Amino acid sequence: PVPPKIPTCTPTLSHSLYLLMGLLDGKRLLITGVLTDSSLAFAVAKQAQQEGAEIILSGAGRALSLTQRAARKLPSEPEVLEIDVTAEDQLTSAGAALARRWDRLDGLLHAIGFAPPSCLGSGMFTANWDDVSLAINVSAYSLKALIEVFRPLLAKAGQDGGASVVGLDFDAAVAWPIYDWMGVAKAALESLT
């Protein structure tokens, strides 16, 4: 006896193409704040690559080598651009360098945070203004600085459907023990995003 013909479902062309395309195919993203392969920014970078995005990471100072090491653990090792968000000349240089590589920037992830030791765990009265202002500059004001320098590339992506700027922060409605001035800096970032 001949077994009965079992009906099958043949995927349509649109379903087949969807399986071959990633959500971010052709998108170009700058991802800041990748220091280790356990960071949130690393997870974003990895997922972005898996979804088809072309990415560049950024790092600065002593942390630059950490970013370069983490970059090697991604599915495809991306370029790492040095950007010290507290140095106007490095910001300007980074803007020019990225404009030479890409004609647009589809997305920017801000995942940067830093506070000197006096701003963490010592109580709010031990840190001086120089340390507090550095924490706020790196952790919050840097969002504005990055958008400003990459605005021309973001605007070009905006002509083709839009560009995204995403800031990673946490719930500032909760007081975190020993977070002191970093909590203030991250609350400032949260109020901007």
C-alpha positions as CSV (number, residue, x, y, z in Angstrom):
1,P,0.0,0.0,0.0
2,V,1.0,3.5,-0.7
3,P,1.1,5.8,2.4
4,P,-1.3,8.7,2.1
5,K,0.2,12.0,1.0
6,I,0.7,14.2,4.0
7,P,0.1,17.9,3.3
8,T,3.1,20.0,4.0
9,C,3.4,23.7,4.5
10,T,5.8,25.3,2.1
11,P,7.1,28.6,3.4
12,T,6.4,31.6,1.2
13,L,9.3,33.6,-0.2
14,S,8.7,36.4,2.3
15,H,9.1,33.9,5.2
16,S,12.3,32.4,3.6
17,L,13.8,35.8,3.2
18,Y,13.0,36.8,6.8
19,L,15.0,33.8,8.0
20,L,18.0,35.0,6.0
21,M,17.8,38.6,7.1
22,G,18.6,40.1,10.5
23,L,16.6,42.8,12.2
24,L,19.6,45.2,11.9
25,D,20.9,44.2,8.4
26,G,22.8,47.1,6.9
27,K,22.6,49.2,10.1
28,R,25.7,50.9,11.5
29,L,26.0,51.3,15.2
30,L,28.5,52.9,17.6
31,I,28.5,51.1,20.9
32,T,30.2,52.7,24.0
33,G,30.9,51.1,27.4
34,V,32.1,47.6,26.4
35,L,34.7,46.7,29.0
36,T,34.1,43.0,29.5
37,D,32.1,40.2,27.9
38,S,29.8,40.3,30.9
39,S,28.8,43.9,30.4
40,L,25.3,44.9,29.1
41,A,27.0,46.8,26.3
42,F,28.8,43.7,25.2
43,A,25.5,41.8,25.1
44,V,24.0,44.6,22.9
45,A,27.1,44.5,20.6
46,K,26.9,40.7,20.2
47,Q,23.1,40.7,19.5
48,A,23.5,43.6,17.1
49,Q,26.1,41.7,15.1
50,Q,24.0,38.6,15.2
51,E,21.1,40.6,13.7
52,G,23.3,41.9,10.9
53,A,24.6,45.3,12.1
54,E,28.0,46.6,11.5
55,I,29.4,48.0,14.7
56,I,32.3,50.0,16.1
57,L,33.1,50.1,19.8
58,S,34.6,52.9,21.7
59,G,36.9,53.0,24.7
60,A,39.3,55.4,26.3
61,G,42.4,55.7,28.5
62,R,43.4,52.6,30.5
63,A,40.0,50.9,29.7
64,L,40.8,51.0,25.9
65,S,42.8,47.8,26.2
66,L,39.8,46.1,28.0
67,T,37.5,47.2,25.2
68,Q,39.9,45.8,22.6
69,R,40.1,42.5,24.5
70,A,36.3,42.2,24.7
71,A,36.0,43.1,21.0
72,R,38.0,39.9,20.2
73,K,35.3,37.9,21.9
74,L,32.5,39.1,19.6
75,P,31.3,37.0,16.6
76,S,33.2,39.4,14.3
77,E,35.9,41.6,15.8
78,P,34.9,45.2,15.3
79,E,37.1,48.2,15.2
80,V,37.6,50.1,18.5
81,L,37.6,53.8,18.2
82,E,39.3,55.8,21.0
83,I,37.0,58.4,22.5
84,D,37.6,60.1,25.8
85,V,34.3,61.8,26.3
86,T,35.9,64.4,28.5
87,A,38.4,65.6,25.8
88,E,36.9,67.9,23.2
89,D,39.8,67.1,20.7
90,Q,39.2,63.3,21.0
91,L,35.5,63.8,20.4
92,T,36.1,65.9,17.4
93,S,38.7,63.4,16.1
94,A,36.3,60.5,16.6
95,G,33.5,62.3,14.7
96,A,35.8,62.9,11.8
97,A,37.2,59.4,11.9
98,L,33.7,57.8,11.8
99,A,32.6,60.1,9.0
100,R,35.5,58.9,6.9
101,R,34.4,55.3,7.5
102,W,30.6,55.6,7.3
103,D,28.2,57.8,5.5
104,R,25.7,57.6,8.3
105,L,25.2,56.4,11.9
106,D,22.0,54.5,12.5
107,G,22.4,54.1,16.2
108,L,24.4,55.1,19.2
109,L,24.5,53.2,22.5
110,H,25.6,55.3,25.5
111,A,26.7,52.8,28.2
112,I,29.4,54.9,29.9
113,G,29.8,55.5,33.6
114,F,32.7,56.4,35.8
115,A,33.2,58.0,39.2
116,P,36.4,58.4,41.2
117,P,36.7,56.4,44.4
118,S,35.8,59.4,46.6
119,C,32.4,59.5,44.9
120,L,31.6,55.8,45.7
121,G,31.0,54.5,49.2
122,S,32.5,57.3,51.2
123,G,29.4,59.3,51.8
124,M,28.5,62.4,49.8
125,F,30.5,64.8,51.9
126,T,34.0,63.3,51.2
127,A,34.1,64.0,47.5
128,N,35.3,67.3,46.2
129,W,33.7,69.1,43.3
130,D,36.4,68.1,40.8
131,D,35.6,64.4,41.4
132,V,31.9,65.0,41.4
133,S,32.0,67.0,38.2
134,L,34.1,64.2,36.5
135,A,31.5,61.6,37.5
136,I,28.7,63.7,36.1
137,N,30.7,64.6,33.0
138,V,31.6,61.0,32.1
139,S,28.3,59.4,33.2
140,A,25.7,61.9,32.0
141,Y,27.0,64.9,30.1
142,S,28.8,62.6,27.7
143,L,25.4,61.7,26.2
144,K,25.1,65.2,25.0
145,A,28.7,65.4,23.9
146,L,28.4,62.2,21.8
147,I,25.2,63.2,20.2
148,E,26.6,66.6,19.3
149,V,29.7,65.2,17.6
150,F,27.9,62.5,15.7
151,R,24.8,64.5,14.9
152,P,25.6,65.0,11.2
153,L,25.9,61.2,10.7
154,L,22.8,60.5,12.8
155,A,20.9,63.1,10.7
156,K,21.9,61.3,7.5
157,A,20.5,58.1,8.8
158,G,17.4,60.0,9.8
159,Q,16.8,60.8,6.1
160,D,16.5,57.0,5.5
161,G,14.0,56.2,8.3
162,G,15.6,57.4,11.5
163,A,18.5,57.0,13.8
164,S,18.4,55.8,17.5
165,V,20.2,57.0,20.5
166,V,19.9,54.7,23.5
167,G,21.2,55.4,27.0
168,L,21.7,52.5,29.5
169,D,20.8,53.6,33.0
170,F,18.9,52.1,36.0
171,D,16.0,53.1,38.2
172,A,17.0,56.3,39.9
173,A,13.8,56.1,42.1
174,V,15.7,53.7,44.4
175,A,18.7,54.8,46.6
176,W,21.5,52.3,46.2
177,P,23.9,52.0,49.2
178,I,27.5,53.1,48.5
179,Y,26.5,54.6,45.1
180,D,26.7,58.1,46.4
181,W,27.5,60.6,43.6
182,M,27.4,58.0,40.9
183,G,23.7,57.7,41.8
184,V,23.3,61.4,41.2
185,A,25.2,61.1,37.9
186,K,23.0,58.2,36.6
187,A,19.8,60.0,37.8
188,A,21.0,62.9,35.6
189,L,21.4,60.6,32.7
190,E,18.1,59.0,33.2
191,S,16.4,62.4,33.2
192,L,17.9,63.0,29.8
193,T,16.8,59.8,28.2
